[in-house]
Amino acid sequence: MHLPIILTGDRTTGPLHLGHYVGSLQARVRLQHTHDQYLLLADTQALTDNMGTPQKVSDNVLEVTFDYLAAGIDPRKSTIFVQSQIPELAELSMLLLNLVSVSRLERNPTIKAEIALRGFERDIPAGFLVYPVAQAADITAFKATLVPVGDDQLPMIEQTNELVRKFNTLVNKEVLVECKALLSQVTRLPGIDGNAIALGASPDEIKKAVKQMYTDCNHLRIDDPGEIDGNVVFSMLDAFEQDRVMLAELKAKYRRGGLGDGVLKRRLEDHLQELLAPIRERRQLFAADRQEVLAILKQGTDRARETAARTVGEVKRALGLNYFE
Ligand code: TRP
């Protein structure tokens, strides 16, 4: 049976949090039943702006794997693999790099935004500037046709498809395959003042995070009318409140005045505690069995490497780089 191929990835700079769960993990758990899904632990990409602290990147490869497994990714259905352990991805990146100009890379909106965010200016690591090409290699090595991403990653998909068309035109053969972004409905949760809730957060950490969530600074007394826009607690309830009728009523009442922040926060906290308790439990079980999780990762990486090697073989053959065949 031939299922559509999905590839998706996460930089391994830290464990995953609630935003990842809502934005992508939940969808991936669903998609693994109907798609041939590859989950990339993007440690090499994470190094492009963390080369000074490589351990931060390598330590989190297993942490993110625990998150995947705890959230319900089934290694028999999805292939979880580590980017740095597949040299063919670096090889494909090297070849594709010749099909893109430096000025095109500098115009990539995601790269531009990230350069500004990190204050790199001209001191940008070359590896960082070219990571969209490495990402194109990640996607095309697996001939993925679907890439679930947040909207911040759309320019990456566009650049990938540009490279696919350029390469195929160059060799006059459909070797690489174009892909489509698969956007999730709730694209991203608002940042909770920089302290996002980790998937493995303890009940106390969840409680504390909800307590600190920003509401409306002008909503001082319960009777004051409150603002919904920009109110983090309501944005979170938008994502986690199943009872939509109740949510609409809460919003109306909050706007009118007469609804306190404490009631809202308690409701949100209940939902989050209920959602995260089973995930935390499963995560603890996996974290207690590192050898087993490493074996899962190794198996996934071996499988992924075979696929990538096949594509890179085709790419090199199309370029005439197959002297010894
Ligand atoms: N750029 C993605 C991020 O910042 C991670 C990533 C690397 C990725 N390679 C990918 C996502 C390929 C989708 C497809 O989270």
Residues whose N, C-alpha, C, O or C-beta is under 5 A from the ligand:
A	BS01	LIG	L7 T8 G9 D10 R11 A42 Q45 Q135 D138
